[in-house]
Amino acid sequence: MIRAALIWTTLAAALGVPIVVAATSPLLAWRDPIYILAGLAGVVALALLLLQPLLAGGYLPGLRGRSGRRLHGWVGAGLVAAVMVHVAGLWLTSPPDVVDALLFDSPTPFSAWGVVAMWAVFATALLAALRGRLRLMVWRLLHVVLAVVIVVGTVVHAVLIEGTMGVVSKAALCGLVMVATAKVVVDLRLLADMRRLATRNGRRARRGAVMNSAGRGDGA
């Protein structure tokens, strides 16, 4: 009980403090409500990225197994919604900046990282809808590759922005997201699955090449 309470308290602080710091930042004093909403949606999206690997790995007390996986899906949907609010709000406040970012023509380096992470989020949502149509190993590998792209892109995007998030709280949250993601990749042996799939595909390619070569020999 004490360990579970400590885990949940620490997680609540890790998720809540950066959001509170961003929401109370003096930099928001003269900003439009839509811009504030867009910025906070981005902070919420970053916070949700910490939940995802914790749920996928079954690290949270009371949320292991099927319940954790189900909540993982709901949090993923929330992440998609937060990203859409973030982008839509920025579009309403400054359409030219959003267009430049989407075309990778923005002078701010953090924009490109954010756009890459955004498309990876949408691709992950599409992948989730296709889960029953792909082999489980292939689906898992695609999922983890996209997840790593999302995490790296989002963290770099956040670190490069000098905005409402506090330096310490932002660094702590980004660090926790990276560590949690790395841990679940290692614990679930996803890298081993990637090597195993690559080896299997290599064997199939070599077998196909041998058969094609034999076929051409028979035809001659």
DRENTORNU-142839 format. One record per residue (C-alpha): chain; residue number from 1; residue in one letter; x, y, z. Coordinates in Angstrom, 3 decimals, m for minus. Example, Ala and Ser with C-alpha at 12.3 -4.5 7.8 and 13.67 -1.06 7.14 Angstrom:
// DRENTORNU-142839
+-------+------+------+----------+----------+----------+
| chain | resi | resn |        x |        y |        z |
+-------+------+------+----------+----------+----------+
|     A |    1 |    A |   12.300 |   m4.500 |    7.800 |
|     A |    2 |    S |   13.670 |   m1.060 |    7.140 |
+-------+------+------+----------+----------+----------+
This chain:
// DRENTORNU-142839
+-------+------+------+----------+----------+----------+
| chain | resi | resn |        x |        y |        z |
+-------+------+------+----------+----------+----------+
|     A |    1 |    M |    0.000 |    0.000 |    0.000 |
|     A |    2 |    I |    2.732 |    2.468 |    0.923 |
|     A |    3 |    R |    4.682 |    1.676 |   m2.239 |
|     A |    4 |    A |    1.575 |    2.081 |   m4.407 |
|     A |    5 |    A |    0.688 |    5.386 |   m2.721 |
|     A |    6 |    L |    4.239 |    6.645 |   m3.241 |
|     A |    7 |    I |    4.166 |    5.706 |   m6.934 |
|     A |    8 |    W |    0.849 |    7.432 |   m7.551 |
|     A |    9 |    T |    1.863 |   10.531 |   m5.583 |
|     A |   10 |    T |    5.110 |   10.838 |   m7.527 |
|     A |   11 |    L |    3.293 |   10.350 |  m10.820 |
|     A |   12 |    A |    0.672 |   12.961 |   m9.932 |
|     A |   13 |    A |    3.428 |   15.455 |   m9.142 |
|     A |   14 |    A |    5.331 |   14.633 |  m12.340 |
|     A |   15 |    L |    2.193 |   15.191 |  m14.415 |
|     A |   16 |    G |    0.620 |   18.041 |  m12.499 |
|     A |   17 |    V |    3.511 |   20.347 |  m11.626 |
|     A |   18 |    P |    4.554 |   21.142 |  m15.248 |
|     A |   19 |    I |    0.930 |   21.855 |  m16.171 |
|     A |   20 |    V |    0.431 |   24.151 |  m13.181 |
|     A |   21 |    V |    3.721 |   25.950 |  m13.855 |
|     A |   22 |    A |    2.741 |   26.495 |  m17.501 |
|     A |   23 |    A |   m0.800 |   27.605 |  m16.621 |
|     A |   24 |    T |    0.470 |   30.201 |  m14.112 |
|     A |   25 |    S |    3.347 |   31.508 |  m16.226 |
|     A |   26 |    P |    3.576 |   35.336 |  m16.409 |
|     A |   27 |    L |    4.227 |   34.935 |  m20.151 |
|     A |   28 |    L |    0.505 |   34.240 |  m20.578 |
|     A |   29 |    A |   m0.563 |   37.613 |  m19.168 |
|     A |   30 |    W |   m1.299 |   39.229 |  m22.539 |
|     A |   31 |    R |   m1.981 |   36.162 |  m24.638 |
|     A |   32 |    D |   m5.292 |   35.330 |  m26.324 |
|     A |   33 |    P |   m7.359 |   32.558 |  m24.705 |
|     A |   34 |    I |   m7.025 |   30.381 |  m27.820 |
|     A |   35 |    Y |   m3.235 |   30.672 |  m27.724 |
|     A |   36 |    I |   m3.218 |   29.773 |  m24.029 |
|     A |   37 |    L |   m5.429 |   26.756 |  m24.692 |
|     A |   38 |    A |   m3.165 |   25.631 |  m27.534 |
|     A |   39 |    G |   m0.062 |   25.918 |  m25.386 |
|     A |   40 |    L |   m1.582 |   24.060 |  m22.452 |
|     A |   41 |    A |   m2.786 |   21.319 |  m24.808 |
|     A |   42 |    G |    0.834 |   20.832 |  m25.849 |
|     A |   43 |    V |    1.915 |   20.519 |  m22.211 |
|     A |   44 |    V |   m0.876 |   18.020 |  m21.553 |
|     A |   45 |    A |    0.236 |   15.991 |  m24.581 |
|     A |   46 |    L |    3.769 |   15.841 |  m23.185 |
|     A |   47 |    A |    2.408 |   14.730 |  m19.812 |
|     A |   48 |    L |    0.329 |   11.981 |  m21.446 |
|     A |   49 |    L |    3.498 |   10.666 |  m23.071 |
|     A |   50 |    L |    4.732 |    9.746 |  m19.599 |
|     A |   51 |    L |    1.604 |    7.696 |  m18.915 |
|     A |   52 |    Q |    1.773 |    5.654 |  m22.100 |
|     A |   53 |    P |    4.937 |    3.599 |  m21.457 |
|     A |   54 |    L |    4.005 |    3.172 |  m17.800 |
|     A |   55 |    L |    0.663 |    1.686 |  m18.839 |
|     A |   56 |    A |    2.142 |   m0.407 |  m21.631 |
|     A |   57 |    G |    4.746 |   m1.892 |  m19.314 |
|     A |   58 |    G |    2.310 |   m2.566 |  m16.475 |
|     A |   59 |    Y |    4.306 |   m0.466 |  m14.020 |
|     A |   60 |    L |    1.371 |    1.281 |  m12.337 |
|     A |   61 |    P |   m0.276 |   m0.400 |   m9.314 |
|     A |   62 |    G |   m3.794 |   m1.594 |  m10.082 |
|     A |   63 |    L |   m3.405 |   m1.052 |  m13.816 |
|     A |   64 |    R |   m1.607 |   m4.154 |  m14.980 |
|     A |   65 |    G |   m2.741 |   m6.523 |  m17.692 |
|     A |   66 |    R |   m5.959 |   m5.886 |  m19.576 |
|     A |   67 |    S |   m7.018 |   m2.832 |  m17.562 |
|     A |   68 |    G |   m3.685 |   m1.144 |  m18.206 |
|     A |   69 |    R |   m3.830 |   m1.907 |  m21.924 |
|     A |   70 |    R |   m7.379 |   m0.590 |  m22.164 |
|     A |   71 |    L |   m6.419 |    2.658 |  m20.431 |
|     A |   72 |    H |   m3.346 |    2.840 |  m22.684 |
|     A |   73 |    G |   m5.715 |    3.006 |  m25.645 |
|     A |   74 |    W |   m7.851 |    5.714 |  m24.046 |
|     A |   75 |    V |   m4.816 |    7.796 |  m23.140 |
|     A |   76 |    G |   m3.632 |    7.413 |  m26.734 |
|     A |   77 |    A |   m6.947 |    8.834 |  m27.922 |
|     A |   78 |    G |   m6.518 |   11.694 |  m25.473 |
|     A |   79 |    L |   m3.036 |   12.306 |  m26.840 |
|     A |   80 |    V |   m4.412 |   12.584 |  m30.371 |
|     A |   81 |    A |   m7.069 |   15.023 |  m29.151 |
|     A |   82 |    A |   m4.496 |   17.138 |  m27.290 |
|     A |   83 |    V |   m2.272 |   17.342 |  m30.379 |
|     A |   84 |    M |   m5.246 |   18.379 |  m32.526 |
|     A |   85 |    V |   m6.223 |   21.118 |  m30.062 |
|     A |   86 |    H |   m2.596 |   22.279 |  m29.904 |
|     A |   87 |    V |   m2.250 |   22.541 |  m33.691 |
|     A |   88 |    A |   m5.751 |   23.949 |  m34.276 |
|     A |   89 |    G |   m5.224 |   26.642 |  m31.645 |
|     A |   90 |    L |   m1.914 |   27.684 |  m33.164 |
|     A |   91 |    W |   m3.564 |   27.716 |  m36.601 |
|     A |   92 |    L |   m6.307 |   30.054 |  m35.381 |
|     A |   93 |    T |   m3.807 |   32.443 |  m33.798 |
|     A |   94 |    S |   m1.170 |   32.401 |  m36.559 |
|     A |   95 |    P |   m1.977 |   30.450 |  m39.765 |
|     A |   96 |    P |    1.225 |   31.454 |  m41.635 |
|     A |   97 |    D |    3.434 |   30.046 |  m38.868 |
|     A |   98 |    V |    1.575 |   26.730 |  m38.926 |
|     A |   99 |    V |    1.812 |   26.521 |  m42.721 |
|     A |  100 |    D |    5.560 |   27.180 |  m42.577 |
|     A |  101 |    A |    5.935 |   24.492 |  m39.915 |
|     A |  102 |    L |    3.954 |   21.919 |  m41.901 |
|     A |  103 |    L |    6.078 |   22.668 |  m44.979 |
|     A |  104 |    F |    9.267 |   22.440 |  m42.878 |
|     A |  105 |    D |    9.987 |   26.019 |  m43.876 |
|     A |  106 |    S |    9.851 |   27.564 |  m40.416 |
|     A |  107 |    P |   12.876 |   29.521 |  m39.136 |
|     A |  108 |    T |   12.372 |   28.046 |  m35.662 |
|     A |  109 |    P |   14.089 |   24.643 |  m35.348 |
|     A |  110 |    F |   11.596 |   23.305 |  m32.798 |
|     A |  111 |    S |    8.770 |   23.440 |  m35.357 |
|     A |  112 |    A |   10.111 |   20.606 |  m37.514 |
|     A |  113 |    W |   10.473 |   18.302 |  m34.502 |
|     A |  114 |    G |    6.913 |   19.047 |  m33.459 |
|     A |  115 |    V |    5.540 |   18.348 |  m36.937 |
|     A |  116 |    V |    7.363 |   15.007 |  m37.147 |
|     A |  117 |    A |    5.987 |   14.024 |  m33.740 |
|     A |  118 |    M |    2.484 |   15.122 |  m34.786 |
|     A |  119 |    W |    2.446 |   12.940 |  m37.907 |
|     A |  120 |    A |    3.813 |   10.033 |  m35.880 |
|     A |  121 |    V |    0.929 |   10.453 |  m33.403 |
|     A |  122 |    F |   m1.603 |   10.342 |  m36.234 |
|     A |  123 |    A |    0.164 |    7.351 |  m37.795 |
|     A |  124 |    T |   m0.006 |    5.536 |  m34.453 |
|     A |  125 |    A |   m3.744 |    6.183 |  m34.247 |
|     A |  126 |    L |   m4.143 |    4.692 |  m37.737 |
|     A |  127 |    L |   m1.986 |    1.726 |  m36.740 |
|     A |  128 |    A |   m4.199 |    1.115 |  m33.714 |
|     A |  129 |    A |   m7.213 |    0.913 |  m36.031 |
|     A |  130 |    L |   m5.394 |   m1.676 |  m38.164 |
|     A |  131 |    R |   m4.320 |   m3.910 |  m35.290 |
|     A |  132 |    G |   m6.446 |   m6.876 |  m36.324 |
|     A |  133 |    R |   m5.136 |   m6.812 |  m39.905 |
|     A |  134 |    L |   m1.412 |   m7.088 |  m39.161 |
|     A |  135 |    R |    0.703 |   m9.819 |  m37.635 |
|     A |  136 |    L |    1.166 |   m9.149 |  m33.934 |
|     A |  137 |    M |    4.964 |   m8.923 |  m34.106 |
|     A |  138 |    V |    4.858 |   m6.551 |  m37.071 |
|     A |  139 |    W |    2.221 |   m4.432 |  m35.352 |
|     A |  140 |    R |    4.231 |   m4.250 |  m32.135 |
|     A |  141 |    L |    7.398 |   m3.240 |  m33.924 |
|     A |  142 |    L |    5.677 |   m0.535 |  m35.946 |
|     A |  143 |    H |    4.021 |    0.691 |  m32.776 |
|     A |  144 |    V |    7.264 |    0.963 |  m30.832 |
|     A |  145 |    V |    9.114 |    2.648 |  m33.709 |
|     A |  146 |    L |    6.377 |    5.274 |  m33.981 |
|     A |  147 |    A |    6.323 |    5.667 |  m30.197 |
|     A |  148 |    V |   10.069 |    6.359 |  m30.129 |
|     A |  149 |    V |    9.671 |    8.916 |  m32.930 |
|     A |  150 |    I |    6.863 |   10.595 |  m31.006 |
|     A |  151 |    V |    8.837 |   10.733 |  m27.765 |
|     A |  152 |    V |   12.087 |   11.976 |  m29.307 |
|     A |  153 |    G |   10.321 |   14.512 |  m31.526 |
|     A |  154 |    T |    8.145 |   15.830 |  m28.705 |
|     A |  155 |    V |   10.961 |   16.049 |  m26.159 |
|     A |  156 |    V |   13.283 |   17.908 |  m28.534 |
|     A |  157 |    H |   10.373 |   20.156 |  m29.559 |
|     A |  158 |    A |    9.665 |   20.996 |  m25.912 |
|     A |  159 |    V |   13.299 |   21.490 |  m24.898 |
|     A |  160 |    L |   13.984 |   23.905 |  m27.757 |
|     A |  161 |    I |   11.002 |   26.096 |  m26.871 |
|     A |  162 |    E |   11.624 |   28.846 |  m24.353 |
|     A |  163 |    G |    8.048 |   29.326 |  m23.242 |
|     A |  164 |    T |    5.657 |   28.899 |  m20.366 |
|     A |  165 |    M |    6.982 |   25.613 |  m19.015 |
|     A |  166 |    G |    9.467 |   26.020 |  m16.189 |
|     A |  167 |    V |   13.023 |   24.977 |  m16.959 |
|     A |  168 |    V |   13.267 |   22.509 |  m14.082 |
|     A |  169 |    S |    9.769 |   21.014 |  m14.404 |
|     A |  170 |    K |   10.145 |   20.683 |  m18.177 |
|     A |  171 |    A |   13.535 |   19.011 |  m17.908 |
|     A |  172 |    A |   12.248 |   16.618 |  m15.256 |
|     A |  173 |    L |    9.151 |   15.657 |  m17.256 |
|     A |  174 |    C |   11.107 |   15.196 |  m20.491 |
|     A |  175 |    G |   13.700 |   13.085 |  m18.687 |
|     A |  176 |    L |   11.034 |   10.878 |  m17.129 |
|     A |  177 |    V |    9.342 |   10.381 |  m20.503 |
|     A |  178 |    M |   12.628 |    9.296 |  m22.095 |
|     A |  179 |    V |   13.534 |    6.948 |  m19.232 |
|     A |  180 |    A |   10.074 |    5.354 |  m19.099 |
|     A |  181 |    T |   10.062 |    4.808 |  m22.862 |
|     A |  182 |    A |   13.533 |    3.267 |  m22.847 |
|     A |  183 |    K |   12.584 |    0.988 |  m19.944 |
|     A |  184 |    V |    9.477 |   m0.405 |  m21.618 |
|     A |  185 |    V |   11.389 |   m1.029 |  m24.861 |
|     A |  186 |    V |   13.995 |   m3.018 |  m22.921 |
|     A |  187 |    D |   11.597 |   m4.814 |  m20.575 |
|     A |  188 |    L |    9.244 |   m5.943 |  m23.339 |
|     A |  189 |    R |   12.219 |   m7.118 |  m25.405 |
|     A |  190 |    L |   11.050 |   m5.145 |  m28.401 |
|     A |  191 |    L |   14.571 |   m4.758 |  m29.736 |
|     A |  192 |    A |   14.930 |   m8.543 |  m29.724 |
|     A |  193 |    D |   11.674 |   m8.784 |  m31.664 |
|     A |  194 |    M |   13.053 |   m6.341 |  m34.227 |
|     A |  195 |    R |   16.215 |   m8.402 |  m34.694 |
|     A |  196 |    R |   14.190 |  m11.613 |  m34.928 |
|     A |  197 |    L |   11.881 |  m10.145 |  m37.561 |
|     A |  198 |    A |   14.825 |   m8.766 |  m39.540 |
|     A |  199 |    T |   16.529 |  m12.184 |  m39.465 |
|     A |  200 |    R |   13.351 |  m13.907 |  m40.588 |
|     A |  201 |    N |   12.849 |  m11.469 |  m43.461 |
|     A |  202 |    G |   16.492 |  m11.894 |  m44.460 |
|     A |  203 |    R |   16.078 |  m15.661 |  m44.621 |
|     A |  204 |    R |   12.964 |  m15.303 |  m46.738 |
|     A |  205 |    A |   14.749 |  m12.931 |  m49.095 |
|     A |  206 |    R |   17.675 |  m15.312 |  m49.498 |
|     A |  207 |    R |   15.332 |  m18.269 |  m50.016 |
|     A |  208 |    G |   13.425 |  m16.307 |  m52.657 |
|     A |  209 |    A |   16.661 |  m15.353 |  m54.400 |
|     A |  210 |    V |   17.779 |  m18.988 |  m54.489 |
|     A |  211 |    M |   14.425 |  m20.118 |  m55.893 |
|     A |  212 |    N |   14.475 |  m17.401 |  m58.553 |
|     A |  213 |    S |   17.999 |  m18.345 |  m59.506 |
|     A |  214 |    A |   17.018 |  m22.004 |  m59.750 |
|     A |  215 |    G |   14.005 |  m21.091 |  m61.866 |
|     A |  216 |    R |   16.122 |  m19.135 |  m64.322 |
|     A |  217 |    G |   18.554 |  m22.081 |  m64.522 |
|     A |  218 |    D |   15.728 |  m24.500 |  m65.343 |
|     A |  219 |    G |   14.432 |  m22.186 |  m68.043 |
|     A |  220 |    A |   17.851 |  m22.000 |  m69.676 |
+-------+------+------+----------+----------+----------+
